[in-house]
Each structure stands twice: as structure tokens, then as C-alpha cells.
Amino acid sequence: MVETTFTFHVDEELKAAFDEAAKASDRPGSQLLRDFMREYVARAAHNGWFRAEVEEALKEANDPQLERIPQEKVAASWQARRAELLNQADEQHPSTPSRGADARAQT
């Protein structure tokens, strides 16, 4: 990796406080600044990805062709699937105490 120099102006008091904090953590200020820059670039990349995902989700949610399924229908479908799986478990393991019947009674 080719290195370059980054020069910028900073308030004298801020620089002194930063140097003191860096010294207290036994790390050179230049390393802390490089770490900060890497973290900032990574966060910016993640933010870009996240914003694109949100935009895509909003487009999809606003699509008039999108089939909307009521929550009640989804819940009923999953309850039926759960009951089916519990019945299969009871059939495959009849000698174990039936948790399926107890669980079905709770739904």
C-alpha cells in the first residue's frame, strides 16, 4: 500500500488534548487517526448500503402489484404449520412425553 501525508489544521487546544489522550492510551496519535479514518470509511460504506436497502424496501412496499397478506392470515398459517410439525413429532417419538398436545392446547 502506498502511503501519503495528510495535513490539516486543528485548534491548538484540541491537538494538545488529543496528544494527551493518545499518550494515556499508549498509542501514537497518527495510529488513532488512521483507525478513525478506517472506521469512518467502513461506516460510510455501511450507511450507503443501508440507505439503498431502505430505498428498495420502500419501492417494494409502494408497489401496487405487491400482494398484501393480513397478519391474521399469516398467524393462522403458522399456527397450522406448527400443529402439523408437533403432530409429526408425536408420531415419530410416541414413547416420549407428549409436548405437542400441551403446546397445541396453549395456541
N, C-alpha and C positions, 0 to 999 in steps of 0.2 A: 504494500500500500504506500503510495506516495504521500508524504506529509506536506502540509503547508502551514504558514503562520497566519494566525487570526489576531488582528489588533483592533481594539475598541476602547472607547473612552468610558470611564466609570468614575463615579463620585469617590473622592479620596477616603471618606469615612466608610463607605461601603466596602472598598477594597481592603482597608485595614481590618474591618470586622470579618470579612471573608478569609483573609490570610490567617487571622487568629483562630477562626473556626476550623480551617483546614489543618492548621498545626495541631489543634486539640484532638483531631481525629487521626493524626499521624498519616495524612495523605497530602500530597502536593496539590496546590490549587489547580494546576493545569490538568491533573488527572480528574479532579472533581468536575471541572468544566467540560472535559471530554465526555465523562459519564453523563452529565446533564444533557449535552447535545445529543448523544445516542438515545437516551430515554425520550427526549423531546421528539426526535425524528420517528421513533417507534410509535409514540402516542399519536403523532400526526397521521401516520400511516393507518393506525387502527381507527382513528376518528374518520378518516376518508372512507375506509371500508364500511364502518358502521353507518355512516350517512347514506352510502349507496344502498345498503341493505334496507334501511328505513324507507328510502325513496321507492325502492322496488316493492316493498310491502304495501306502501300507500297506494301505488298504482294498482297492485293486485286487489286490494280491498275496495277500491273505487271502480273496479271492472264490472260493468253491468252484466257481463256473461258469467260471472262467478256465481256458483251455486251456494246459497246460504242455507246452512243446516241449523235448525233451532237447537239450543243447548239441551232441551228436554229429550229430543230425539237421539242426540249423541249419548247422553247419560243412559237412556234406556237400552241403547245398543250395547254399550259397555257392560251394563248390568247383566244382560242376557249372555254376553260372551263370558263373563266371569262365572256365572252359574254353570254354563256349559263346561268350562275348564274344571270347576270344582267337582262336577259330576264325573268327569273323566278321571280325576284324581281318586275319587271314591271307588270307581270301578277297577282301577289299576292297583289299588292298595286297600282291599277290603278289610284286612286284618288290623290296620292302624286305626286309632280312634278317628272318627269322622269329624274333621274340622269343617268339611264342606257344608254339612247340614247346619252347624252353628253359624257359619259365615252367611249362608243363604238366609237364615232367619233374621240376621241383622240388616240385610239390604232391603 
